[in-house]
Amino acid sequence: MNKNNKIPKFSFSWLYLIIGIALVSIWMFDDGNTNQRVKKSYTEVEDYIRNGYVEEISVINNRILEAYILKDSAAKVFDKPIIDGTRPKVETTIGSIDNFDNFIRQQRESKDGKFKGVVNYEERQNLWGELFWNIAPFILLIFVWIFIMRRMSGGGGAQGGVFNVGKSQAKLFDKENSSTRITFKDVAGQEGAKQEVQEIVDFLKSPQTYTELGGKIPKGALLVGPPGTGKTLLAKAVAGEANVPFFSMSGSDFVEMFVGVGASRVRDLFRQAKEKAPCIIFIDEIDAVGRARGKNPSMGGNDERENTLNQLLTEMDGFGTNSGIIVIAATNRADILDKALLRAGRFDRQIHVDLPDLNERKEIFGVHLRPLKLDPSVDVDTLARQTPGFSGADIANVCNEAALIAARNKKKAVDKQDFLDAIDRIIGGLEKKTKVMTQKEKEAIAIHEAGHATISWFLEHANPLIKVTIVPRGRALGAAWYMPEERQITTKEQMLDEMCATLGGRAAEECFIGHISTGAMNDLERVTKQAYAMVAYAGMSDNLSNLCYYNNQEFSFNRPYSEKTAEMIDTEVHKMIKEQYERAKELLREHKEGHAKLARVLIEKEVIFAEDVENIFGKRPWTSRSEEIFGKNDKENSEATDDTTVNGLQENNVAE
């Protein structure tokens, strides 16, 4: 480490402070001469004049009276000894100059008057004081302006304040100052994405391997994927593996309220990168600055974000050369990025970081389970199968929540039940067993949830049922838990069966209670969105088949179809939902005895599992892969006494 870095830098702030203190001191304490003075009241000064202690009087600006005391009388006026070479005096304030003049005239004309000295009337000006009060407001405004500019520049004051507001805010990481190094071993799953970025790392380590055949390394790579899938973690691993300087910043760091600051920071970032080349620039959440031009809500022709994007496009692939600089960016909204940013030569590759599949979830669980004290009952394979659709961040949250639950229950190790409770807690919310419900409301919720369970049991393509509960969680008064299969494509029959099962709760209310309630609000919302997607996007209706009206133009005021087509879409959606609703009611009437028994068991136990449904309806006609896997676990899980046992990704909420 360079020893010179420990020497504190000289700051002009201390110099300004010293000068300011000196000026104030001169103004306050400079007397203009070497007099010894004491402040007295006006009455006391009049007594000194009557007694003949005063030899000379000075009236300054008709307000201040300075009475010079005779040296022979000084001992009677001052408590302290007189300093040699000084003229002792007392000072007071005059209330009325006319009254003072009359008093002096009386003393001179009176036979008993002892004052025979001279009275001088002076006009004095305090140059230092006037100068201070004239420039103090301007100094105060300057300091306030600098303070505000430092705050607005995002902490830039530590790096030069407002004068460096156009400098890059990127953090530099290299092998000398990197305290926590992350490598590809710390990134579980995402084998395809790791292979893509591994080539970038290999090029930075040995570029001749790729260039000797005439090939060129991609200038940029865009990591695209849902939130929590590990895009930022993958970029950190690239920095740890490459052993080259790594500039990291967020897309929002470019955007400021000042015109031209974003473009200036882009230029400064690439200037620093050229000095450190070969290096990597990582821009997280690039959609903050890379949004397609002309689609901004501000509708401004000279938008600061567009200027920043234009400068970024120029720096990435313009007339200048950026050899040895690789730009990696991450976003979960690639559809709104500008096309010029995505073209070859800027971001040559789009690396999709998708949600992990079963095997990748096993690897992710393996990473996050390392620091935990685990019970032998914990099975990583089972945990991975019970968390379909979970991202890496969700899995990390499950492991942490399970450890907290185990600690709350004073356990020495985290067991299987803790993980099951954690999954329930994350998906469904916190248990609210203390929520007050009437018996009538409890029966209505049980009938509603039993309707979901009954219909899903007899539909071929419905997701396998895992658990039904009427214990409130979060905002839901009850829930039916399913284990959705991991599909790459979904057929129309599968979507219709899922829609029918979702409408089972409202259908059960109408068939067995006689009236409907707001409890199916969440179900109706999901069904309506699914039906509109099937008709308008997937072309799965009879009258609008093979048509897709998907519009990717954000902030567009025009729909890609006419008013007549919109009416047809509404008609098709209503028809589709009505058909599935009638289908659900027909299935419930066909199995009303089993439904009633299931509702009674649900009221008694508050939570039932697939095994309880099988005891009532018999074995399900269609057995999915998930049910074969979990068949052995159902009996074990059904022995639990609370409602947090086996969980899935999907649930049917009953709104409050």
C-alpha positions as CSV (number, residue, x, y, z in Angstrom):
1,M,0.0,0.0,0.0
2,N,1.3,3.5,-0.9
3,K,2.2,5.3,2.3
4,N,1.4,8.7,0.7
5,N,-2.3,7.7,0.7
6,K,-2.3,8.1,4.5
7,I,-1.3,11.8,4.3
8,P,-4.5,13.9,4.9
9,K,-5.4,16.1,2.0
10,F,-5.3,19.9,2.5
11,S,-8.8,21.4,2.6
12,F,-9.6,25.0,1.9
13,S,-12.6,24.7,4.3
14,W,-10.2,25.1,7.3
15,L,-8.6,28.2,5.7
16,Y,-12.0,29.8,5.2
17,L,-13.0,29.0,8.8
18,I,-9.8,30.6,10.2
19,I,-10.2,33.8,8.1
20,G,-13.9,34.0,9.2
21,I,-13.0,33.7,12.9
22,A,-10.3,36.4,12.5
23,L,-12.7,38.8,10.8
24,V,-15.3,38.3,13.5
25,S,-12.7,38.8,16.2
26,I,-11.4,42.0,14.8
27,W,-15.0,43.3,14.4
28,M,-16.0,42.4,17.9
29,F,-12.9,43.2,19.9
30,D,-11.0,45.9,18.0
31,D,-11.4,49.2,19.8
32,G,-9.3,51.4,17.5
33,N,-7.1,52.5,20.5
34,T,-5.6,51.3,23.7
35,N,-8.4,52.3,26.1
36,Q,-9.6,50.4,29.2
37,R,-13.3,50.6,29.2
38,V,-16.2,49.4,31.4
39,K,-19.9,49.5,30.7
40,K,-22.1,51.3,33.2
41,S,-25.7,52.5,33.4
42,Y,-26.7,56.0,32.4
43,T,-27.5,57.0,36.0
44,E,-24.1,55.9,37.2
45,V,-22.4,57.9,34.5
46,E,-24.5,61.0,35.4
47,D,-23.3,60.6,39.0
48,Y,-19.6,60.4,37.8
49,I,-20.2,63.7,35.9
50,R,-21.8,65.4,38.9
51,N,-18.9,64.3,41.2
52,G,-16.3,65.6,38.8
53,Y,-14.7,62.2,38.0
54,V,-15.0,62.9,34.2
55,E,-12.5,64.9,32.2
56,E,-13.9,64.5,28.7
57,I,-17.0,63.1,27.1
58,S,-17.5,61.7,23.6
59,V,-21.0,61.1,22.1
60,I,-20.8,58.7,19.2
61,N,-23.6,58.6,16.7
62,N,-25.9,60.3,19.3
63,R,-26.4,57.0,21.0
64,I,-23.1,55.9,22.7
65,L,-21.6,57.9,25.5
66,E,-17.9,57.5,26.4
67,A,-16.8,59.3,29.6
68,Y,-13.1,59.4,30.1
69,I,-12.3,59.2,33.9
70,L,-9.6,61.3,35.6
71,K,-6.7,59.1,36.7
72,D,-7.1,60.5,40.3
73,S,-10.7,59.4,40.4
74,A,-10.2,56.1,38.6
75,A,-9.9,54.1,41.8
76,K,-13.4,55.2,42.8
77,V,-14.9,54.0,39.5
78,F,-13.0,50.9,38.6
79,D,-12.7,47.7,40.7
80,K,-9.5,46.7,38.9
81,P,-6.2,48.6,38.8
82,I,-5.6,50.8,35.9
83,I,-3.2,49.7,33.2
84,D,-0.3,52.1,32.6
85,G,-0.5,53.9,29.3
86,T,-4.3,53.7,28.9
87,R,-7.1,56.2,29.3
88,P,-9.8,54.6,31.5
89,K,-13.3,55.3,30.4
90,V,-16.9,54.1,31.0
91,E,-19.4,53.5,28.3
92,T,-23.2,53.7,28.3
93,T,-26.2,54.2,26.0
94,I,-28.0,57.5,25.8
95,G,-31.8,57.4,25.7
96,S,-32.4,60.9,24.5
97,I,-29.7,63.2,23.2
98,D,-31.8,66.3,24.1
99,N,-32.0,65.3,27.7
100,F,-28.3,64.7,27.8
101,D,-27.5,68.2,26.3
102,N,-29.8,69.8,28.9
103,F,-28.0,67.9,31.7
104,I,-24.5,69.0,30.5
105,R,-25.8,72.7,30.1
106,Q,-27.1,72.6,33.7
107,Q,-23.7,71.2,35.0
108,R,-21.8,74.0,33.3
109,E,-24.1,76.8,34.3
110,S,-24.6,75.6,37.9
111,K,-22.3,77.0,40.6
112,D,-22.0,73.6,42.1
113,G,-21.3,71.9,38.9
114,K,-17.9,70.2,38.8
115,F,-17.8,69.1,35.1
116,K,-15.7,71.6,33.1
117,G,-14.5,69.2,30.4
118,V,-15.1,69.0,26.7
119,V,-18.0,67.2,25.0
120,N,-17.2,65.8,21.5
121,Y,-19.9,64.7,19.1
122,E,-18.6,62.1,16.7
123,E,-19.9,60.0,13.8
124,R,-18.1,56.6,13.6
125,Q,-18.5,53.8,11.2
126,N,-17.4,50.2,12.0
127,L,-15.9,49.2,8.6
128,W,-15.3,45.6,9.6
129,G,-18.8,45.2,11.0
130,E,-20.5,46.8,7.9
131,L,-18.4,44.6,5.7
132,F,-19.3,41.5,7.6
133,W,-23.0,42.2,7.5
134,N,-22.9,43.1,3.8
135,I,-21.2,39.9,2.7
136,A,-22.6,37.5,5.4
137,P,-25.9,36.8,3.5
138,F,-24.0,35.9,0.3
139,I,-21.6,33.6,2.2
140,L,-24.6,31.9,3.8
141,L,-26.3,31.4,0.5
142,I,-23.2,29.9,-1.0
143,F,-22.8,27.4,1.8
144,V,-26.5,26.4,1.6
145,W,-26.2,26.0,-2.1
146,I,-23.1,23.8,-1.8
147,F,-24.8,21.7,0.9
148,I,-27.9,21.1,-1.2
149,M,-25.8,20.3,-4.3
150,R,-23.8,17.8,-2.3
151,R,-26.9,16.1,-1.1
152,M,-28.4,16.0,-4.6
153,S,-25.3,14.6,-6.1
154,G,-25.8,11.3,-4.2
155,G,-22.9,11.7,-1.7
156,G,-20.6,13.3,-4.3
157,G,-19.5,15.8,-1.7
158,A,-16.9,13.2,-0.4
159,Q,-15.5,13.1,-3.9
160,G,-15.4,16.8,-4.6
161,G,-18.9,18.0,-4.1
162,V,-21.1,19.7,-6.6
163,F,-18.1,20.4,-8.9
164,N,-17.8,16.6,-9.4
165,V,-21.5,16.0,-10.0
166,G,-20.7,14.9,-13.6
167,K,-18.2,12.3,-12.5
168,S,-19.0,8.6,-12.7
169,Q,-20.4,7.0,-9.5
170,A,-19.2,3.5,-10.4
171,K,-17.5,1.4,-7.8
172,L,-14.3,-0.2,-8.8
173,F,-13.5,-3.7,-7.7
174,D,-10.2,-5.4,-8.4
175,K,-8.2,-8.2,-6.8
176,E,-6.3,-5.8,-4.6
177,N,-9.3,-4.2,-2.8
178,S,-11.9,-7.0,-3.2
179,S,-12.7,-8.2,0.3
180,T,-15.4,-10.8,-0.5
181,R,-14.6,-12.6,-3.7
182,I,-17.5,-14.5,-5.4
183,T,-16.7,-17.2,-8.0
184,F,-18.8,-19.5,-10.1
185,K,-18.8,-22.1,-7.3
186,D,-21.0,-19.8,-5.3
187,V,-23.6,-19.6,-8.1
188,A,-25.7,-22.8,-8.1
189,G,-27.8,-23.8,-11.1
190,Q,-27.9,-21.6,-14.2
191,E,-25.4,-23.8,-16.0
192,G,-26.3,-22.4,-19.4
193,A,-25.9,-18.8,-18.3
194,K,-22.6,-19.6,-16.6
195,Q,-21.3,-21.2,-19.8
196,E,-22.1,-18.0,-21.7
197,V,-20.3,-15.7,-19.3
198,Q,-17.5,-18.2,-18.9
199,E,-16.4,-17.4,-22.4
200,I,-16.1,-13.7,-21.5
201,V,-13.9,-14.6,-18.5
202,D,-11.8,-16.9,-20.7
203,F,-11.3,-14.1,-23.3
204,L,-10.1,-11.7,-20.6
205,K,-7.7,-14.3,-19.3
206,S,-6.3,-15.5,-22.7
207,P,-7.7,-13.4,-25.6
208,Q,-5.2,-14.9,-28.1
209,T,-7.2,-18.2,-28.0
210,Y,-10.2,-16.5,-29.7
211,T,-8.4,-13.8,-31.8
212,E,-5.9,-16.0,-33.5
213,L,-8.7,-17.6,-35.6
214,G,-10.1,-14.1,-36.5
215,G,-13.0,-14.2,-34.0
216,K,-14.1,-11.2,-31.9
217,I,-15.3,-11.4,-28.4
218,P,-18.8,-10.0,-27.8
219,K,-18.7,-6.4,-26.7
220,G,-21.6,-6.7,-24.4
221,A,-23.8,-9.3,-22.7
222,L,-27.3,-8.6,-21.4
223,L,-28.6,-10.8,-18.5
224,V,-32.4,-11.1,-18.7
225,G,-34.6,-12.9,-16.3
226,P,-37.2,-12.6,-13.6
227,P,-36.3,-11.0,-10.2
228,G,-34.3,-13.1,-7.8
229,T,-32.8,-15.5,-10.3
230,G,-29.2,-14.4,-9.7
231,K,-28.4,-11.9,-12.4
232,T,-26.4,-9.6,-10.1
233,L,-24.8,-12.6,-8.4
234,L,-23.7,-14.0,-11.8
235,A,-22.1,-10.6,-12.6
236,K,-20.2,-10.6,-9.3
237,A,-18.9,-14.1,-10.1
238,V,-17.6,-12.9,-13.4
239,A,-15.7,-10.2,-11.6
240,G,-14.3,-12.7,-9.2
241,E,-13.2,-15.1,-11.9
242,A,-11.8,-12.7,-14.4
243,N,-9.2,-11.0,-12.1
244,V,-9.6,-7.7,-14.0
245,P,-10.9,-4.3,-12.9
246,F,-14.7,-4.4,-12.5
247,F,-16.8,-1.2,-12.6
248,S,-20.3,-1.7,-11.0
249,M,-23.1,0.8,-11.0
250,S,-26.9,1.0,-11.3
251,G,-28.8,2.4,-14.2
252,S,-30.4,5.0,-11.9
253,D,-26.9,6.4,-11.0
254,F,-26.8,8.0,-14.4
255,V,-30.0,9.9,-14.0
256,E,-29.9,13.2,-12.2
257,M,-32.1,16.4,-12.1
258,F,-29.3,18.4,-13.8
259,V,-29.3,18.5,-17.6
260,G,-26.3,16.8,-19.1
261,V,-25.1,15.0,-15.9
262,G,-26.1,11.5,-17.1
263,A,-24.2,11.9,-20.4
264,S,-21.2,13.3,-18.5
265,R,-21.2,10.3,-16.2
266,V,-21.3,7.9,-19.1
267,R,-18.3,9.6,-20.7
268,D,-16.4,9.6,-17.4
269,L,-17.2,5.9,-16.8
270,F,-15.8,4.8,-20.2
271,R,-12.8,7.1,-19.8
272,Q,-11.9,5.4,-16.5
273,A,-12.6,2.0,-18.1
274,K,-10.2,2.7,-21.0
275,E,-7.5,3.6,-18.5
276,K,-8.0,0.2,-16.7
277,A,-8.6,-1.9,-19.9
278,P,-9.0,-4.8,-20.1
279,C,-11.9,-4.5,-17.7
280,I,-15.6,-5.1,-17.2
281,I,-18.4,-2.6,-16.8
282,F,-21.5,-3.9,-15.1
283,I,-24.8,-1.8,-15.2
284,D,-27.5,-3.2,-13.0
285,E,-31.1,-2.5,-13.8
286,I,-30.2,-0.9,-17.1
287,D,-33.9,-0.3,-18.0
288,A,-33.7,2.8,-15.8
289,V,-31.7,4.5,-18.5
290,G,-32.1,2.2,-21.5
291,R,-35.9,2.6,-22.0
292,A,-36.9,2.8,-25.6
293,R,-36.8,6.4,-26.8
294,G,-40.2,8.1,-27.4
295,K,-41.9,5.9,-24.8
296,N,-41.2,7.9,-21.8
297,P,-44.1,9.2,-19.7
298,S,-42.6,12.7,-19.6
299,M,-43.3,13.2,-23.3
300,G,-40.4,15.7,-23.4
301,G,-38.4,16.2,-26.6
302,N,-35.2,16.9,-24.7
303,D,-35.5,14.2,-22.0
304,E,-32.4,13.8,-19.8
305,R,-32.8,10.0,-19.9
306,E,-32.8,9.9,-23.7
307,N,-29.6,12.1,-23.8
308,T,-28.0,9.6,-21.4
309,L,-29.0,6.7,-23.5
310,N,-27.7,8.4,-26.7
311,Q,-24.3,8.9,-25.0
312,L,-24.3,5.3,-23.8
313,L,-25.0,4.0,-27.4
314,T,-22.2,6.2,-28.7
315,E,-19.7,5.0,-26.1
316,M,-20.5,1.3,-26.6
317,D,-20.2,1.3,-30.4
318,G,-19.4,4.6,-31.9
319,F,-16.4,6.2,-33.7
320,G,-14.3,5.8,-30.6
321,T,-12.5,2.5,-29.9
322,N,-13.3,0.7,-26.7
323,S,-11.0,-2.4,-27.1
324,G,-10.7,-4.5,-24.0
325,I,-14.0,-3.1,-22.4
326,I,-16.8,-5.6,-22.0
327,V,-20.2,-4.3,-20.9
328,I,-22.5,-6.6,-18.9
329,A,-26.0,-5.4,-18.0
330,A,-28.9,-6.9,-16.1
331,T,-32.6,-6.3,-16.4
332,N,-35.9,-8.1,-15.9
333,R,-37.7,-5.8,-18.4
334,A,-35.9,-6.4,-21.7
335,D,-39.1,-5.8,-23.7
336,I,-39.0,-2.1,-23.0
337,L,-35.3,-1.5,-23.9
338,D,-34.3,0.5,-26.9
339,K,-33.7,-1.6,-30.0
340,A,-30.5,0.3,-30.8
341,L,-29.2,-0.9,-27.4
342,L,-29.9,-4.5,-28.2
343,R,-28.4,-4.7,-31.6
344,A,-25.3,-6.7,-32.4
345,G,-22.1,-4.7,-31.7
346,R,-23.5,-3.3,-28.4
347,F,-25.2,-6.2,-26.6
348,D,-24.2,-9.1,-28.8
349,R,-25.7,-11.7,-26.5
350,Q,-28.8,-11.9,-24.5
351,I,-28.3,-14.4,-21.7
352,H,-31.6,-15.6,-20.2
353,V,-31.4,-16.4,-16.5
354,D,-34.7,-18.2,-16.0
355,L,-36.3,-19.6,-12.9
356,P,-34.5,-22.7,-11.8
357,D,-35.8,-26.2,-12.6
358,L,-35.9,-29.2,-10.3
359,N,-32.2,-30.1,-10.5
360,E,-31.1,-26.4,-10.2
361,R,-33.3,-25.9,-7.2
362,K,-31.5,-28.9,-5.5
363,E,-28.1,-27.1,-6.2
364,I,-29.4,-23.8,-4.8
365,F,-30.8,-25.5,-1.7
366,G,-27.4,-27.1,-1.3
367,V,-25.7,-23.7,-1.3
368,H,-28.1,-22.1,1.2
369,L,-28.2,-25.1,3.5
370,R,-24.5,-25.1,4.2
371,P,-24.5,-22.6,7.1
372,L,-27.5,-24.2,8.8
373,K,-27.5,-26.9,11.5
374,L,-29.7,-29.5,9.8
375,D,-31.7,-32.4,11.3
376,P,-31.3,-35.8,9.5
377,S,-35.0,-35.6,8.5
378,V,-34.3,-32.8,6.0
379,D,-34.4,-34.1,2.4
380,V,-33.1,-31.7,-0.2
381,D,-34.8,-33.6,-3.0
382,T,-38.2,-33.3,-1.3
383,L,-37.7,-29.6,-0.6
384,A,-36.8,-29.0,-4.3
385,R,-39.9,-30.7,-5.5
386,Q,-42.1,-28.7,-3.1
387,T,-40.9,-25.4,-4.3
388,P,-41.8,-25.2,-8.1
389,G,-41.5,-21.7,-9.5
390,F,-39.3,-20.5,-6.7
391,S,-36.4,-18.3,-7.6
392,G,-32.9,-18.4,-6.0
393,A,-33.9,-15.5,-3.7
394,D,-37.1,-17.3,-2.7
395,I,-35.1,-20.4,-1.8
396,A,-32.7,-18.4,0.3
397,N,-35.7,-16.9,2.0
398,V,-37.1,-20.3,2.7
399,C,-33.9,-21.5,4.3
400,N,-33.6,-18.4,6.5
401,E,-37.2,-18.5,7.5
402,A,-36.9,-22.2,8.5
403,A,-33.9,-21.3,10.7
404,L,-35.8,-18.5,12.4
405,I,-38.8,-20.8,13.0
406,A,-36.5,-23.5,14.5
407,A,-34.8,-20.9,16.8
408,R,-38.3,-19.5,17.8
409,N,-39.2,-23.1,18.9
410,K,-36.0,-23.5,20.9
411,K,-34.7,-26.3,18.6
412,K,-31.1,-27.4,18.4
413,A,-31.3,-28.1,14.6
414,V,-33.6,-27.2,11.7
415,D,-35.8,-30.2,10.8
416,K,-38.2,-31.0,8.0
417,Q,-41.3,-29.5,9.6
418,D,-39.5,-26.1,9.9
419,F,-39.0,-26.0,6.2
420,L,-42.6,-27.0,5.5
421,D,-43.8,-24.2,7.9
422,A,-41.4,-21.8,6.2
423,I,-42.8,-22.6,2.7
424,D,-46.3,-22.1,4.0
425,R,-45.3,-18.8,5.7
426,I,-43.8,-17.4,2.5
427,I,-46.6,-18.5,0.1
428,G,-49.7,-18.1,2.2
429,G,-48.6,-15.5,4.8
430,L,-48.6,-15.5,8.6
431,E,-51.1,-17.7,10.4
432,K,-54.0,-15.9,12.1
433,K,-55.6,-18.5,14.3
434,T,-56.8,-15.8,16.6
435,K,-59.0,-14.1,14.0
436,V,-62.6,-14.1,15.2
437,M,-65.1,-15.8,12.8
438,T,-68.6,-16.8,13.4
439,Q,-69.7,-20.4,13.0
440,K,-71.7,-19.5,9.9
441,E,-68.7,-17.8,8.3
442,K,-66.5,-20.9,9.1
443,E,-69.1,-23.2,7.5
444,A,-69.2,-20.9,4.4
445,I,-65.4,-20.9,4.0
446,A,-65.3,-24.7,4.5
447,I,-68.0,-25.2,1.7
448,H,-66.0,-22.8,-0.5
449,E,-62.7,-24.6,-0.1
450,A,-64.3,-28.0,-0.3
451,G,-65.7,-27.0,-3.7
452,H,-62.1,-26.3,-5.0
453,A,-60.9,-29.6,-3.7
454,T,-63.9,-31.6,-5.1
455,I,-63.7,-30.3,-8.6
456,S,-59.9,-30.4,-8.8
457,W,-60.0,-34.1,-7.7
458,F,-62.2,-35.1,-10.7
459,L,-60.6,-33.0,-13.5
460,E,-57.9,-34.6,-15.5
461,H,-55.7,-31.6,-16.1
462,A,-56.3,-29.8,-12.8
463,N,-53.2,-29.4,-10.6
464,P,-52.8,-32.1,-8.0
465,L,-54.3,-31.2,-4.6
466,I,-51.9,-31.2,-1.6
467,K,-53.8,-29.5,1.2
468,V,-57.0,-27.6,2.0
469,T,-57.2,-25.3,5.1
470,I,-59.7,-22.8,6.5
471,V,-57.1,-21.3,8.9
472,P,-56.7,-17.6,7.9
473,R,-53.3,-16.8,6.5
474,G,-52.4,-13.2,5.4
475,R,-55.4,-11.7,3.8
476,A,-56.9,-15.1,2.9
477,L,-59.6,-16.7,5.1
478,G,-58.9,-20.1,3.5
479,A,-56.8,-21.7,0.8
480,A,-56.5,-24.8,-1.3
481,W,-52.9,-25.8,-2.0
482,Y,-51.8,-27.4,-5.2
483,M,-48.6,-28.8,-6.7
484,P,-48.5,-27.4,-10.2
485,E,-46.5,-29.4,-12.8
486,E,-43.6,-27.7,-14.4
487,R,-44.8,-27.3,-18.0
488,Q,-43.1,-25.6,-20.9
489,I,-46.3,-25.3,-22.8
490,T,-49.9,-25.4,-21.7
491,T,-52.9,-26.7,-23.7
492,K,-56.4,-25.2,-23.9
493,E,-57.8,-28.3,-22.0
494,Q,-55.4,-27.8,-19.2
495,M,-56.2,-24.1,-18.8
496,L,-60.0,-24.8,-18.9
497,D,-59.7,-27.4,-16.2
498,E,-57.7,-25.0,-14.0
499,M,-60.4,-22.4,-14.6
500,C,-63.1,-24.7,-13.7
501,A,-61.4,-25.7,-10.5
502,T,-60.8,-22.1,-9.6
503,L,-64.5,-21.4,-10.0
504,G,-65.4,-24.3,-7.7
505,G,-65.6,-22.2,-4.6
506,R,-68.1,-19.7,-6.0
507,A,-70.1,-22.6,-7.6
508,A,-70.2,-24.4,-4.2
509,E,-71.6,-21.3,-2.5
510,E,-74.4,-21.0,-5.0
511,C,-75.3,-24.7,-5.0
512,F,-75.1,-25.5,-1.2
513,I,-75.5,-22.2,0.6
514,G,-78.0,-20.5,-1.8
515,H,-76.2,-17.2,-2.1
516,I,-72.8,-16.0,-3.2
517,S,-70.3,-13.8,-1.3
518,T,-67.2,-11.6,-1.7
519,G,-65.1,-14.6,-0.7
520,A,-64.5,-15.6,-4.3
521,M,-63.1,-12.2,-5.4
522,N,-59.5,-13.4,-5.8
523,D,-60.8,-16.5,-7.7
524,L,-62.8,-14.3,-10.1
525,E,-59.8,-12.0,-10.7
526,R,-57.5,-14.9,-11.6
527,V,-60.2,-16.5,-13.9
528,T,-60.9,-13.2,-15.7
529,K,-57.3,-12.5,-16.4
530,Q,-56.7,-16.1,-17.6
531,A,-59.8,-16.0,-19.9
532,Y,-58.7,-12.6,-21.5
533,A,-55.2,-14.0,-22.0
534,M,-56.6,-17.1,-23.7
535,V,-58.9,-15.1,-26.0
536,A,-56.9,-12.0,-26.8
537,Y,-53.3,-13.4,-26.7
538,A,-53.4,-17.2,-27.2
539,G,-56.2,-17.3,-29.8
540,M,-58.1,-20.0,-28.0
541,S,-61.7,-18.9,-28.6
542,D,-64.1,-20.1,-31.3
543,N,-64.9,-16.8,-33.0
544,L,-61.4,-15.2,-32.6
545,S,-59.3,-18.3,-33.2
546,N,-55.6,-18.0,-34.1
547,L,-55.5,-14.2,-33.4
548,C,-53.1,-12.5,-31.0
549,Y,-53.7,-8.9,-30.0
550,Y,-50.7,-8.5,-27.7
551,N,-49.5,-4.9,-27.7
552,N,-45.9,-4.3,-26.5
553,Q,-46.1,-0.5,-27.1
554,E,-45.9,0.8,-23.5
555,F,-47.8,4.1,-22.8
556,S,-49.7,3.6,-26.1
557,F,-53.2,5.0,-26.2
558,N,-54.3,2.9,-29.1
559,R,-55.6,-0.7,-28.9
560,P,-54.5,-3.1,-31.6
561,Y,-58.2,-3.9,-32.4
562,S,-61.4,-2.2,-33.1
563,E,-64.4,-1.5,-30.8
564,K,-66.3,-4.3,-32.5
565,T,-63.4,-6.7,-31.8
566,A,-63.3,-5.6,-28.2
567,E,-67.0,-6.4,-27.9
568,M,-66.3,-9.8,-29.4
569,I,-63.5,-10.4,-26.9
570,D,-65.8,-9.5,-24.0
571,T,-68.4,-11.9,-25.4
572,E,-66.0,-14.8,-25.8
573,V,-64.6,-14.3,-22.3
574,H,-68.0,-14.2,-20.7
575,K,-69.0,-17.3,-22.7
576,M,-65.9,-19.2,-21.7
577,I,-66.2,-18.4,-18.0
578,K,-69.9,-19.2,-18.0
579,E,-69.3,-22.6,-19.5
580,Q,-66.7,-23.5,-16.9
581,Y,-68.9,-22.2,-14.1
582,E,-71.9,-24.4,-15.3
583,R,-69.4,-27.3,-15.6
584,A,-68.3,-26.8,-12.0
585,K,-71.9,-26.7,-10.7
586,E,-72.7,-29.9,-12.5
587,L,-69.7,-31.7,-11.0
588,L,-70.6,-30.5,-7.6
589,R,-74.2,-31.7,-7.9
590,E,-72.9,-35.0,-9.1
591,H,-70.7,-35.4,-6.0
592,K,-72.7,-33.4,-3.5
593,E,-72.6,-36.1,-0.8
594,G,-68.8,-36.3,-0.9
595,H,-68.6,-32.6,-0.9
596,A,-70.7,-32.3,2.2
597,K,-68.7,-34.9,4.0
598,L,-65.5,-33.1,3.0
599,A,-66.8,-29.8,4.3
600,R,-67.7,-31.4,7.6
601,V,-64.2,-32.9,8.0
602,L,-62.7,-29.6,7.1
603,I,-64.7,-27.8,9.8
604,E,-63.6,-30.4,12.4
605,K,-59.9,-30.6,11.5
606,E,-59.4,-27.1,9.9
607,V,-56.8,-28.7,7.6
608,I,-57.1,-31.8,5.4
609,F,-54.7,-33.4,3.0
610,A,-54.9,-35.4,-0.2
611,E,-55.2,-38.6,1.7
612,D,-58.4,-37.4,3.5
613,V,-59.9,-36.5,0.1
614,E,-59.0,-39.9,-1.2
615,N,-60.8,-41.6,1.7
616,I,-64.0,-39.8,0.8
617,F,-63.9,-39.9,-3.1
618,G,-61.7,-42.8,-3.6
619,K,-58.5,-42.8,-5.6
620,R,-58.2,-40.0,-8.1
621,P,-59.0,-41.2,-11.7
622,W,-55.9,-39.5,-13.1
623,T,-52.5,-39.7,-11.3
624,S,-49.9,-37.2,-12.3
625,R,-46.2,-37.4,-11.9
626,S,-46.3,-35.1,-8.9
627,E,-48.8,-37.3,-7.1
628,E,-46.7,-40.4,-7.7
629,I,-43.7,-38.6,-6.2
630,F,-45.6,-37.4,-3.1
631,G,-47.8,-40.4,-2.6
632,K,-45.4,-41.7,0.1
633,N,-45.2,-38.4,1.8
634,D,-49.0,-37.7,2.1
635,K,-49.5,-40.2,4.9
636,E,-46.6,-39.0,6.9
637,N,-47.6,-35.3,6.4
638,S,-51.2,-35.9,7.3
639,E,-50.2,-36.8,10.9
640,A,-49.4,-33.2,11.6
641,T,-51.8,-31.4,13.9
642,D,-51.5,-27.8,12.5
643,D,-52.2,-26.5,9.0
644,T,-48.6,-25.9,7.9
645,T,-47.5,-29.1,6.4
646,V,-47.3,-29.8,2.6
647,N,-47.4,-26.8,0.4
648,G,-47.5,-25.8,-3.3
649,L,-47.1,-22.7,-5.4
650,Q,-50.7,-22.0,-6.2
651,E,-53.5,-21.2,-3.8
652,N,-57.1,-20.1,-4.0
653,N,-57.6,-17.2,-1.6
654,V,-60.8,-16.2,0.1
655,A,-60.8,-12.4,0.4
656,E,-61.9,-10.8,3.6
